[in-house]
Amino acid sequence: HTDLAVTQLGLGTLYRHQGRLRDSEQILRQARASLRSNPSIKAMHAGVAGELGLTLLARGDRAGADALLRESYTVFASYLSDSHPYVTRAKARREGAAQ
């Protein structure tokens, strides 16, 4: 499931960059479902949550985006230092969505 989720994460991100927001949301939600059986892969869960949050933000779903971006930040911050690039990126994404 992890290999599938990695592929789905990359594809969902690519779709968002191409403006294919519905496709991005669909595949990123599938990635979240793929990861449910393996909750110990925190970085993957946080990464998928962050990318899905950005997709929802682009689709105009601020509430959904905020929840996912907050989740991404919280997970990364729970086991990485405040200066780690994943934490700083997740924090910036969360703060950017709040504006």
N, C-alpha and C positions, 0 to 999 in steps of 0.2 A: 504493500500500500504506500510505503514511503516513496518509492521510485515513481509511482504514478502521481502522487501529490506534488513531487518536485516538477514533473513535466507539466502538470496542470497549472502550477504556480507560474511557471515561465510563460505558458501559453496565455493565461489570463492577463498577465502583465502586458504581453505583446498586444493582445486584443485591445486593451485599454489605450495603449499608445497609438493604435491604429484608429481609435474612435469607435471600435466595435464593442460598445459598452454592454449591451445585452449579452453578447457572447462571453465577454469578460466576466460578468457577474455569474453567469451560469457555470462556467468552468471553475471559477474560484469557489463557488458553493460546493461543487463536486469535490474539490480538493479538501475542503473542510470536512466533508463527509468521509473521505478516504482516511483522514487522520484521526477520526474519532476512536478507532481501535488501538491507537498508539499515542496516548496522551503524554508520554514521556519526552517526545520530540518537541520541546518547548519552542525552539527557534523556528521550526516549520509552522507551528500553530500561529505564532506571533507574526511571521512573515505573510502568511496567507490572510490573516485578519487585517493586516495593514494594507495589503494590496486590494482586498475586497472593500475596505473602507474608502480607499481612494476612488475605486470604481463607483461606489454608491454616491460619493460626493460629486463626482462628475455627472451622475444621473440625476442629481438634485435631491437625493435622500440624505439630508443633513443629520437627522436623528440616527439613522442606521449607520451612517459613516462615523459619527462621533463615537458611538458605542464600540465599533470595531477598532477604530484608531486608538481609543483609550485602552481597549483590551490588549492590543499589540504593544503599546508602551508599557503597560503594567506587567505583562509577561516578560518582556526583555529586561525591564528594570528590576525584576524579582531575582535575577541571577547574574546579571552583568553590572559592571561599574557604571556610574553616571556618565563617565567620559567615553564609554565604548561607542563606536560608530553606530551600531544598531540602536542603542538607546537614544543617542542624540538625534538620529534620523526619525525614529518613532515619535519622539517628543516634538520635533519640528512639524511633522505631519499632523499631529494632534492639535498643536497650537494653530497651525495654518487653517485647519478645518473649522476652528472655533471663530475665525474672523469673518 
